[in-house]
Amino acid sequence: MGMDIITDFDKHENDPKEDDYTYNRDNIICPYCGYEDPESWEYLSGLCEGEVLEVDCADCGKTFNIFYETSIYWQANKI
């Protein structure tokens, strides 16, 4: 599986059309063939939030970019 980290996000300044990308909370889904990668968590090793990683789909072989985002939720409880 080929991987190249791209740290300059400006190289990807065009916003994708809605049908040109996928979004999933659990796994990476190939935007070309729809393959859901059950090993998606392995890409987090060495990848920082906001970095773009070029990956090859394990099913169709096409190359696409991935990145991840995190959200913080605060909870306060009575003592």
Buried (B, 14 or more C-beta within 10 A) or exposed (E): EEEEEBEEEEEEEEEEEEEEEBEEEEEBBBBBEEBEBEEBEEBEEEBEEEBBBEBBBEEEEEEBBBBBEEEEEEEEEEE
